[in-house]
């Protein structure tokens, strides 16, 4: 078994290091590992079969629909409405546009379920405005990048659906409810960090806003915000499944964008084309990751890892800390979707043996990997944020460092205080 494990790990690392795409690296390393155990034709067909079987899930239909809904929101004027509301609500504070960035990114990320969409949409609109008002371009980009990841925890979230699949069927409704408080807590922590930075830079108060203005922008943004009520309310109440909710989200955003008069046929064509491309990439990642999960199970890797971890300590807090460190390391080198699909079957049995709720562990895992999206060398959200802000990674790292520390502190709170994640699901049981 040791030989197979070495082939799997070393081939995967080598393929990644020479620039082979993640999905191909996973698939090829799976085939190479199976070639040691069985003959070539059986190895090829087994990996192909596991890839096809991995995609044979009704729950996975939610992913392309939510991707499409996020693309429609990005192009349909919804981001502008949310920014206007956030600006009216809190823009009068000193350094108000920084707070607006956080709130708008949280709202848009939650509605679209995509950190990349939130980074590009909010950064693209607020970035030039912040630069015009002499805000630091680098700190603005750092805040945009980190705040956008909160939308992966605040539902609806594609990655929580992927975790439900990888965990063997943890309730999507429970995961969605569990994500609210951790996501909001992370956003508030980022705003608190920004407040210290704003005080240090002595930014003046922003443009004041009247109650009338706040109500007007709220009513203007309410149809967009109402999507959260429709989707989450429908899932939690049992009216429809997450997959059905994703289709409703697409229909709702299409109607809303039509009302806002922000879409035409050319834009719609590009939206569908972009959504198909993104879906293809995500589904290939899921297929190969499911194949790798099966190969690891075939080679008894989860059981071996479980024995090693439990051999180190029987204290669940120590094991949680070790797994957090491992996931933070994984997140810096691997995209979120394959990381969840590959490492959930490895770590979840350890968590369950220590009495840790699978819903709680799902939030811990996603929060860990959110940090990885903001870190080099593979952080997709980081690269999008840098590109939108027209700056460089070297310049953005310094303002990111205090934000990394705050994200780590919130992660530890969520890890060691289960009630933060589990209070809302317990309330709706």
Secondary structure, 3 states (H helix, E strand, C coil): CHHHHHHHHHHHHHHHHCCCCHHHHHHHHHHHHHHHHCCHHHHHHHHHHHHHHHCCCHHHHHHHHHHHHHHHHHHCCHHHHHHHHHHHHHCCCECHHHHHHHHHHHHHHHHHCCHHHHHHHHHHHHHHHHHHCCCCHHHHHHHHHHHHHHHHCCCCCHHHHHHHHHCCCCCHHHHHHHHHHHHHHHHHHHHHHHHHHHHHHCCCECCCCCHHHHHHHHHHHHHHHHHHHHHHHHHHHCCCCHHHHHHHHHHHHHHHHHHHCCCCHHHHHHHHHHHHHHHHHHHHHHHHHHHHHHHHHHCCHHHHHHHHHHHHCCCHHHHHHHHHHHHHHHHHHCCHHHHHHHHHHHHHHHHHHCCCCHHHHHHHHHHHHHHHHCCCCCCHHHHHHHHHHCCCHHHHHHHHHHHHHHHHHHHHHHHHCCHHHHHHHHHCC
